[in-house]
């Protein structure tokens, strides 16, 4: 009997998809940020004085869903 993994289970096995698995190259006006355990995109945005929507806009192709970010992955945040 074989078991099939659904997409959510596959993401857990593969480490998720929310953010880049490797550090990102420099981007004008941004810093590279490593997501910590139990963080949310809105929480990160608040600590940088911005919105989760803005973080989504500077991370096109890096974050596909604002509710799915993965600890240990990298995203762009605005420079402080």
TORKOL-4160 file (C-alpha; in steps of 0.2 Angstrom, whole numbers, padded with zeros to 4 digits, m for minus):
80
<pt num="1" X="0000" Y="0000" Z="0000"/>
<pt num="2" X="0008" Y="0017" Z="m0005"/>
<pt num="3" X="0004" Y="0033" Z="0002"/>
<pt num="4" X="0003" Y="0049" Z="m0008"/>
<pt num="5" X="0008" Y="0066" Z="0000"/>
<pt num="6" X="m0003" Y="0081" Z="m0003"/>
<pt num="7" X="0005" Y="0098" Z="m0008"/>
<pt num="8" X="0005" Y="0104" Z="0010"/>
<pt num="9" X="0014" Y="0089" Z="0016"/>
<pt num="10" X="0026" Y="0089" Z="0002"/>
<pt num="11" X="0031" Y="0107" Z="0006"/>
<pt num="12" X="0034" Y="0102" Z="0024"/>
<pt num="13" X="0046" Y="0088" Z="0018"/>
<pt num="14" X="0054" Y="0100" Z="0006"/>
<pt num="15" X="0056" Y="0114" Z="0019"/>
<pt num="16" X="0041" Y="0125" Z="0013"/>
<pt num="17" X="0041" Y="0138" Z="m0001"/>
<pt num="18" X="0039" Y="0154" Z="0009"/>
<pt num="19" X="0055" Y="0163" Z="0006"/>
<pt num="20" X="0072" Y="0159" Z="m0003"/>
<pt num="21" X="0082" Y="0144" Z="0004"/>
<pt num="22" X="0098" Y="0154" Z="0001"/>
<pt num="23" X="0103" Y="0172" Z="0005"/>
<pt num="24" X="0097" Y="0184" Z="m0008"/>
<pt num="25" X="0108" Y="0195" Z="m0019"/>
<pt num="26" X="0108" Y="0214" Z="m0014"/>
<pt num="27" X="0093" Y="0224" Z="m0019"/>
<pt num="28" X="0092" Y="0243" Z="m0019"/>
<pt num="29" X="0084" Y="0250" Z="m0004"/>
<pt num="30" X="0082" Y="0233" Z="0004"/>
<pt num="31" X="0091" Y="0222" Z="0017"/>
<pt num="32" X="0091" Y="0203" Z="0017"/>
<pt num="33" X="0081" Y="0196" Z="0032"/>
<pt num="34" X="0082" Y="0178" Z="0038"/>
<pt num="35" X="0064" Y="0172" Z="0044"/>
<pt num="36" X="0064" Y="0166" Z="0062"/>
<pt num="37" X="0053" Y="0153" Z="0069"/>
<pt num="38" X="0035" Y="0157" Z="0073"/>
<pt num="39" X="0036" Y="0174" Z="0064"/>
<pt num="40" X="0022" Y="0181" Z="0052"/>
<pt num="41" X="0024" Y="0192" Z="0038"/>
<pt num="42" X="0013" Y="0205" Z="0046"/>
<pt num="43" X="0024" Y="0204" Z="0062"/>
<pt num="44" X="0040" Y="0206" Z="0052"/>
<pt num="45" X="0032" Y="0221" Z="0042"/>
<pt num="46" X="0027" Y="0229" Z="0058"/>
<pt num="47" X="0045" Y="0228" Z="0065"/>
<pt num="48" X="0051" Y="0237" Z="0049"/>
<pt num="49" X="0037" Y="0250" Z="0050"/>
<pt num="50" X="0028" Y="0244" Z="0034"/>
<pt num="51" X="0014" Y="0232" Z="0028"/>
<pt num="52" X="0014" Y="0214" Z="0023"/>
<pt num="53" X="0008" Y="0220" Z="0006"/>
<pt num="54" X="0023" Y="0230" Z="0004"/>
<pt num="55" X="0034" Y="0215" Z="0009"/>
<pt num="56" X="0025" Y="0205" Z="m0004"/>
<pt num="57" X="0028" Y="0218" Z="m0017"/>
<pt num="58" X="0047" Y="0218" Z="m0015"/>
<pt num="59" X="0047" Y="0199" Z="m0014"/>
<pt num="60" X="0038" Y="0195" Z="m0030"/>
<pt num="61" X="0044" Y="0177" Z="m0035"/>
<pt num="62" X="0051" Y="0174" Z="m0017"/>
<pt num="63" X="0035" Y="0174" Z="m0007"/>
<pt num="64" X="0019" Y="0167" Z="m0016"/>
<pt num="65" X="0007" Y="0167" Z="m0001"/>
<pt num="66" X="0008" Y="0180" Z="0014"/>
<pt num="67" X="0002" Y="0166" Z="0026"/>
<pt num="68" X="0016" Y="0154" Z="0021"/>
<pt num="69" X="0033" Y="0160" Z="0026"/>
<pt num="70" X="0046" Y="0147" Z="0032"/>
<pt num="71" X="0059" Y="0149" Z="0046"/>
<pt num="72" X="0077" Y="0149" Z="0040"/>
<pt num="73" X="0072" Y="0156" Z="0023"/>
<pt num="74" X="0077" Y="0174" Z="0017"/>
<pt num="75" X="0066" Y="0188" Z="0011"/>
<pt num="76" X="0069" Y="0207" Z="0007"/>
<pt num="77" X="0064" Y="0220" Z="0020"/>
<pt num="78" X="0066" Y="0239" Z="0018"/>
<pt num="79" X="0083" Y="0246" Z="0025"/>
<pt num="80" X="0081" Y="0254" Z="0042"/>
